[in-house]
């Protein structure tokens, strides 16, 4: 399971939530 951390808002998004919060 890969967990991506969005440092822009310090939000932890799971692969299932990527489409909901896609920010690079």
C-alpha positions as CSV (number, residue, x, y, z in Angstrom):
1,X,0.0,0.0,0.0
2,X,1.5,3.3,-1.1
3,X,0.7,6.4,0.9
4,X,1.5,9.8,-0.6
5,X,2.0,12.8,1.6
6,X,0.9,16.1,0.2
7,X,3.4,18.6,1.7
8,X,1.4,21.5,0.1
9,X,-1.4,21.0,2.7
10,X,0.2,18.3,4.8
11,X,-2.6,16.0,3.8
12,X,-2.0,12.2,3.6
13,X,-3.8,10.8,0.6
14,X,-4.2,7.2,-0.1
15,X,-4.1,5.8,-3.7
16,X,-7.9,5.7,-3.6
17,X,-8.0,9.4,-2.7
18,X,-5.6,10.5,-5.4
19,X,-8.3,11.6,-7.9
20,X,-9.8,13.7,-5.1
21,X,-6.6,15.5,-4.3
22,X,-4.2,15.6,-7.1
23,X,-1.6,18.3,-6.5
24,X,2.1,18.1,-7.4
